[in-house]
């Protein structure tokens, strides 16, 4: 694995940890990468260099409404065992 790919994976994991920590403290949050971060003008406006990668924006704030988790299939429908 290249150092660059490892750095991207580590940064992505760190972003997820921030979202988990925010949730544990009662904050709402989400991570997204708007198209403007991939455009030359958007990158220039934010000072993102040609050799840099933007992983997106983390949005955090107070919880506005309770969100129920989506319905999920039973675990038995997803798990298989090797003999």
N, C-alpha and C positions, 0 to 999 in steps of 0.2 A: 504494500500500500504506500502510495506516495505521501510525503509530509503534508502537502497541500490538501489532499483528500482527508487525511487524518485530522487536520486542523478544522476542516469544514464539519466533519462528523462530531468532533468535540464541541465546537461552537453550537451546533444544532442541539446536542444533548444539554448544554448549558442553558439554552433558551427554554427547552422543555422543563428543566428544573426550576427556572424562574416562574414559569406558568404554574407548576405544581405548588410552589411555595406561596404564590399569590392566592391561589385557590384555598390553600390551607388557612390563610389569614382572612378569608371572606371576600376577596376581591374577584371580580370577573376579569377574564382576559382572553385574548386570542392572538394568534401569530399569523400574519399574512404577508405576502410579497406583492405589492401593487406593481402594475406594469411600468409605472414611471421609474421604478428603481432599475429597470432594465434598459431604459432609454438613455441615449447619450446626454440629452439636455437635463434629465432628472438627476443622473449621476453627477453631472457637473455642478448642478445647483446645490447638491449636498456634499460636494467635495470628495466623492468616491472616486478613487484613482482607477486608471485603466487596468492596473494589475490587481485590483481588489474585487472581492465578491461580496455582494449584499445578500444576506440571508433573509431579510425582511424586516418588518416592524412588529414590535410587541405592543399590544394595546392593553392597558390595565386601568381599572377603575372600579367604582362601587357597583355592587350587584344591583341591577335594575329590576330583574324578575327571576323567579326560580325556574330553572330549566330541568325538566324530567329527562333522564337518560332514555335513549331510544330502546324500543323492544329488542330483545336479543333471543337468539335460538338457544335451546338447551345445550349444555356443554356436551352431552352425549352425541348430539348431532354433528359436532365438530371434531371430536377426539377419535383417533384411531390408535390401536396398539400394535406393535410389532411382536410377533411370536419368536 
